[in-house]
């Protein structure tokens, strides 16, 4: 739970690189709620991947030192970080997600940006709103058997209840007081 503009993308990238380097997983899927966020994540991850200073922080014997950053127009194979909006997980959509990850959940890290969309009760009956329920169904689908699910959001709550399973919380108030967010 990190306030807006305090580094969620950087943290997700770091988690992906560490899990790949340690050999805990051999591929990463990053899901987000929109094409706009997907493009932003793709740009950030590619820039971070090109940063030699970050690469040099990984041990020489890392399982995967420099993953290939892709979207779901390519197969999600060992050594890749695939960034997609959650619509690419739907059964009727032409993407590589379902075929690439079926039965590979034990070795796949799934990072969910703006994860509050997965858990908040959808309001309305639009196609996009119905799709949000499908995002959660995909994450829990035994066909994939995902073992590593991580979510990032600046709004980790449903109604007035904060998520109970938050590992780290950096609130908007802390960000404002720390000068990270201008009021």
Buried (B, 14 or more C-beta within 10 A) or exposed (E): BBBEEBBBBBBBBBBBBBBBBEEEBBBBBBBBBBEEBBBBBBEBBEEBBEEEEBBEEBEEEBBBBBBEBBBBEEBBBBBBBBBBBBBBBBEEEEBBBBEBBEEBBEBBBBBBBBBBBBBBEEEEEEEEEEBBEBBBEBBEBEEBBBEBBBBBBBBBBEEEEEBEEEEEEBBBEBBEEEEBBEE
